[in-house]
Amino acid sequence: MPTDTHEPAGRPTQAGFWRTRTGVAFGIFAVALAAYLLFSHTAHVFQWLPFGLILLCPLMHVFMHGGHNHGGGGKQ
């Protein structure tokens, strides 16, 4: 019984960024920085939180539409 894979046959799979050494190191650093800011500078974090939420809207729009294959073009 074959296993269900979503990769084309004959094509090697490539690990995502978050599974590389650099990605793991960046994730640990980001979590440590977030914890430091939240525990040591709580007032400053909450002061800038509304601006961060407003900034997330265009960033999510830009980066989350990458996989939709917009752009028109030929037949499928």
Secondary structure, 3 states (H helix, E strand, C coil): CCCCCCCCCCCCCCCCHHHCHHHHHHHHHHHHHHHHHHHHCHHHHHHHHHHHHHHHHHHHHHHHCHHHCCCCCCCC
